[in-house]
Amino acid sequence: MRSRDIVIQTAVPIDTTEPHGCCGFQRLNMENHEYSAVPLEEELDHFATMYKSLPEHAERDHGSYSWATSQAFFLSYRCHCGHWGHEQMTEKRVIVKNGYNKIAREYQANRHIFDNVGVLKEFSNCLPKNARILDAGCGAGVPCARLLVQAGFEVVGVDFSASMLKLAKKSVPEAILIKEDLTRLGFRDNSFDGLVALYSIIHVPREMHASLYQSFHRILKPDGVMLICIGSDEWEGEDDYFGARMFWSEYSHEEAVQIVTNAGIQIISGKHLMIGGERHYWILGRNRKHKLS
Ligand SMILES: C[S@@+](CC[C@H](N)C(=O)[O-])C[C@H]1O[C@@H](n2cnc3c(N)ncnc32)[C@H](O)[C@@H]1O
């Protein structure tokens, strides 16, 4: 089977958290553009085959992913993910998701206050040409996903806020955007050369940070590069944010460094940076699939 011949499509391609997102799988004949239904067992085989052939068949169409490639990537993700239904989110994550859905426009309008060009350049310099990067908690896609696409990288953005993703779709149409919770990333092992998480881990309940970094370790290739921005000091709580209820959860940076290292990611550099009037701890790390000493 050639990857252009048959593509399986969902009814709601970028939404993996909607219960209906898994319905309506179809086979598309790329020659005559006709759809037909396929049984689930057969779909799973197609997903697996398509995924395996992706690197060779990752075609580009006018500088962006061809529709077929992005769909195949998305669906292989779903296939590996395994959860076709909807897992109940805890209250804390619901606050964050609803909050960003409410304030997406205000957030984007104020995003320029935080200038991350320097750190992103440092990250980019560690990556191979044509690297595939996951932007974990990509938000509205600016500046991070857009800068990385402009630098020539393939970018996959994940965020659970539909409103933020809607803005990202406009700002970075070249990126593959997936609506998903960071705590249940279903990508295959060794999927990415790089991973960035800017101002997003601070919203994930800290009791989930260890498993989050373990999943980063799993989906990053050996020697893959990670850039994250986390809290400087231990704190957990809620506050008003652009008129919405918001939740943050942070370990001290010393504890976070330990958890990241325990997950198998070696620290290249860790530093406090004051950007846009806010102090965060920035970690640049390299994934080690062998045991760290
Ligand atoms: C402060 S914004 C940062 C967005 C972007 N990284 C940036 O630098 O502008 C935090 C983003 O993380 C997303 N986020 C927070 N927790 C998440 C989770 N558990 N799963 C997916 N996205 C999450 C939010 O929806 C929001 O878009």
PDBQT file of the ligand as one rigid body, heavy atoms in Angstrom, charges set to zero:
ROOT
HETATM    1  C1  LIG A 301       0.551  29.846  29.491  1.00  0.00    +0.000 C 
HETATM    2  S1  LIG A 301      -0.054  29.007  28.099  1.00  0.00    +0.000 S 
HETATM    3  C2  LIG A 301       1.441  28.770  27.179  1.00  0.00    +0.000 C 
HETATM    4  C3  LIG A 301       1.185  28.555  25.725  1.00  0.00    +0.000 C 
HETATM    5  C4  LIG A 301       2.420  28.531  24.849  1.00  0.00    +0.000 C 
HETATM    6  N1  LIG A 301       3.311  27.464  25.203  1.00  0.00    +0.000 N 
HETATM    7  C5  LIG A 301       3.126  29.851  24.954  1.00  0.00    +0.000 C 
HETATM    8  O1  LIG A 301       4.334  29.846  25.208  1.00  0.00    +0.000 OA
HETATM    9  O2  LIG A 301       2.496  30.863  24.741  1.00  0.00    +0.000 OA
HETATM   10  C6  LIG A 301      -0.313  27.383  28.726  1.00  0.00    +0.000 C 
HETATM   11  C7  LIG A 301      -0.919  26.449  27.701  1.00  0.00    +0.000 C 
HETATM   12  O3  LIG A 301      -0.779  25.127  28.168  1.00  0.00    +0.000 OA
HETATM   13  C8  LIG A 301      -1.986  24.449  27.915  1.00  0.00    +0.000 C 
HETATM   14  N2  LIG A 301      -2.112  23.376  28.908  1.00  0.00    +0.000 N 
HETATM   15  C9  LIG A 301      -2.034  23.458  30.245  1.00  0.00    +0.000 A 
HETATM   16  N3  LIG A 301      -2.180  22.260  30.816  1.00  0.00    +0.000 NA
HETATM   17  C10 LIG A 301      -2.378  21.386  29.797  1.00  0.00    +0.000 A 
HETATM   18  C11 LIG A 301      -2.607  19.977  29.748  1.00  0.00    +0.000 A 
HETATM   19  N4  LIG A 301      -2.677  19.230  30.851  1.00  0.00    +0.000 N 
HETATM   20  N5  LIG A 301      -2.756  19.422  28.530  1.00  0.00    +0.000 NA
HETATM   21  C12 LIG A 301      -2.696  20.165  27.390  1.00  0.00    +0.000 A 
HETATM   22  N6  LIG A 301      -2.485  21.492  27.389  1.00  0.00    +0.000 NA
HETATM   23  C13 LIG A 301      -2.327  22.096  28.577  1.00  0.00    +0.000 A 
HETATM   24  C14 LIG A 301      -3.068  25.495  28.059  1.00  0.00    +0.000 C 
HETATM   25  O4  LIG A 301      -4.261  25.139  27.410  1.00  0.00    +0.000 OA
HETATM   26  C15 LIG A 301      -2.394  26.709  27.453  1.00  0.00    +0.000 C 
HETATM   27  O5  LIG A 301      -2.637  26.822  26.077  1.00  0.00    +0.000 OA
ENDROOT
TORSDOF 0
